[in-house]
Amino acid sequence: MFFKNSSVDWLIIGLGNPGREYERTRHNVGFRTVELLAGRAGVKPNRAKFRALSCTAELAGQRVLLLKPETFMNNSGEAVQLAAMFYKVPISHILVVSDDISLPVGRIRVRAEGSAGGHNGLKSIIAHLGSQDFPRVKIGVGAKPHPDYDLADWVLSAFSAEEEKALAPALEHAADAVLELIQHGVQSAAGKFNGMK
């Protein structure tokens, strides 16, 4: 779909919702991971472009664009498509970091591709890119406490103090998994980080 442009090697997208009220919610672990990566590179994703906040950085020997869509979760694909078209990055170099309710809090899972699995942010990206063949790093945020609990309410809820303790090292591991993936590939990152808490 897209052809390589040497200005950026990878797009790294953290999913979340903009606004202070959403900062510590389950849906925003992607944003938090991108912020960690930016901090490691000594930059901040604060440039408004592509309907997102973004910055370029050198990470693991790669030139990357760190992206936090400002479109709200359900329309994340708009920002991703705009950035991907501008930089002409191949699908295989569009890496998405997202929350996953099917994993316990803090568990990491690296995938080379796959369906949206009910995640509206991933669903939007797949629709806008016309492909689900992009790698992703998923961070467990825990399942709904009971089947009748509204899913939207759950993913927009804040972590408990105890969950935040488990999440802190997991976000660092997720950032490490991103670096491993862009440097050594999906299989290497999956082998090191899948199942890690």
C-alpha positions in Angstrom: 0.0 0.0 0.0 2.8 2.4 1.0 6.4 2.7 -0.3 9.4 3.4 1.9 10.5 6.9 2.5 13.9 7.3 4.2 12.8 10.2 6.5 11.1 7.9 8.9 11.7 4.1 9.4 8.8 3.4 11.7 5.5 4.9 12.9 4.9 4.0 16.5 1.3 4.8 17.5 0.1 4.7 21.1 -3.7 4.5 21.4 -5.7 6.5 23.9 -8.1 9.3 24.3 -7.0 13.0 24.6 -7.8 15.0 27.7 -6.8 15.0 31.3 -9.8 13.1 32.4 -8.7 10.0 30.4 -5.0 10.1 31.3 -5.0 7.2 33.8 -7.8 5.1 32.3 -7.3 1.6 31.0 -7.8 2.7 27.4 -4.7 5.1 27.6 -1.9 2.7 28.2 -0.8 3.1 24.6 -0.4 6.9 25.1 1.6 6.3 28.3 4.0 3.9 26.5 4.6 6.4 23.7 5.3 9.1 26.3 7.8 6.7 28.0 9.6 6.1 24.7 9.6 9.8 24.0 11.1 10.5 27.4 13.9 7.9 26.8 14.8 9.8 23.6 14.6 13.2 25.3 11.7 14.5 23.2 8.0 15.2 23.8 5.1 14.2 21.5 3.6 17.7 21.4 3.7 18.7 17.7 0.1 19.0 16.4 0.0 17.2 13.0 -1.9 14.4 11.3 -4.8 14.9 13.8 -2.4 13.8 16.5 0.4 14.9 18.8 3.7 13.7 17.5 7.5 13.9 17.5 10.3 12.2 15.7 13.0 10.4 17.7 16.0 8.1 17.3 15.2 4.8 19.0 17.1 1.5 18.8 19.1 2.9 15.8 15.8 3.7 13.9 14.3 7.0 13.0 10.7 6.9 14.3 7.6 9.0 14.4 5.9 8.7 17.8 2.2 9.4 17.4 -0.7 10.0 19.9 -4.0 10.4 17.9 -6.1 13.3 19.0 -9.2 11.9 17.3 -10.5 9.9 20.3 -10.1 6.1 20.2 -12.9 5.2 17.7 -11.3 7.3 15.0 -7.6 6.5 15.6 -7.2 5.3 12.0 -7.6 8.8 10.6 -4.4 10.0 12.2 -2.5 6.8 11.4 -3.6 6.9 7.7 -2.5 10.5 7.4 0.9 9.9 8.9 1.5 6.7 6.9 0.6 8.3 3.6 2.8 11.4 4.4 5.9 9.3 5.3 5.1 6.4 2.9 5.8 3.9 5.6 5.1 0.2 4.7 2.3 -1.5 6.7 4.9 -3.8 8.4 6.5 -0.7 9.9 3.4 0.7 11.5 3.5 -0.4 15.1 0.5 0.1 17.3 0.5 0.0 21.2 -2.9 -0.7 22.7 -4.8 -1.9 25.7 -6.2 -5.5 25.8 -9.0 -6.5 28.2 -8.3 -10.2 27.5 -5.0 -10.0 29.3 -4.4 -9.6 33.1 -3.3 -6.2 34.2 0.3 -5.6 33.1 0.7 -8.7 30.9 2.4 -8.0 27.5 1.6 -9.6 24.1 3.4 -8.9 20.9 1.7 -9.8 17.6 2.7 -9.5 14.0 -0.8 -9.0 12.8 -4.4 -9.9 13.5 -8.0 -8.8 13.8 -9.2 -5.9 15.9 -10.5 -8.4 18.6 -13.3 -6.0 19.4 -10.9 -3.0 20.0 -12.4 0.0 18.4 -9.1 1.8 17.9 -7.6 -1.2 16.1 -10.8 -1.6 14.1 -10.5 2.0 12.9 -6.8 1.6 12.0 -7.6 -1.6 10.0 -10.4 0.1 8.2 -8.3 3.2 7.2 -5.2 1.2 6.2 -7.2 -1.5 4.4 -5.0 -4.1 6.2 -4.6 -5.8 9.5 -1.0 -6.9 8.8 0.7 -4.4 11.1 2.5 -5.4 14.3 1.2 -4.5 17.7 2.2 -4.5 21.3 -0.7 -5.1 23.6 -0.8 -4.3 27.3 -3.2 -6.2 29.6 -5.7 -4.0 31.5 -7.8 -6.8 33.0 -11.2 -8.2 32.1 -14.5 -6.7 33.1 -15.3 -7.5 36.8 -18.6 -9.2 35.7 -20.3 -10.0 32.3 -23.0 -7.3 32.8 -20.4 -4.5 33.3 -20.5 -2.0 30.4 -17.4 -2.4 28.3 -17.1 1.3 27.6 -17.3 2.1 31.3 -14.7 -0.5 32.0 -12.0 0.7 29.6 -12.7 4.3 30.6 -12.2 3.5 34.3 -9.1 4.3 36.2 -6.7 1.7 37.5 -6.8 1.0 41.3 -3.6 1.9 43.3 -2.7 -1.8 43.4 -3.1 -2.1 39.6 -1.0 0.9 39.0 1.9 -0.7 40.9 1.7 -3.7 38.5 1.3 -1.4 35.5 4.4 0.7 36.1 7.0 -2.0 35.2 4.6 -3.3 32.5 4.7 0.0 30.7 8.5 -0.1 30.8 8.4 -3.7 29.4 6.0 -2.6 26.7 8.5 0.2 25.7 11.3 -2.3 25.7 9.2 -4.6 23.5 8.7 -1.8 21.0 12.5 -1.3 20.8 13.2 -5.0 20.5 10.6 -5.3 17.7 11.9 -2.4 15.6 15.5 -3.5 16.0 15.2 -7.3 15.9 11.7 -8.2 14.6 8.4 -9.4 15.9 9.6 -13.0 16.7 12.4 -11.8 18.9 10.1 -9.3 20.7 7.4 -12.0 21.1 9.9 -14.5 22.5 11.2 -12.1 25.1 8.1 -10.3 26.2 4.9 -12.4 25.6 3.4 -13.3 28.9 5.7 -11.0 30.8 4.2 -9.0 33.6 
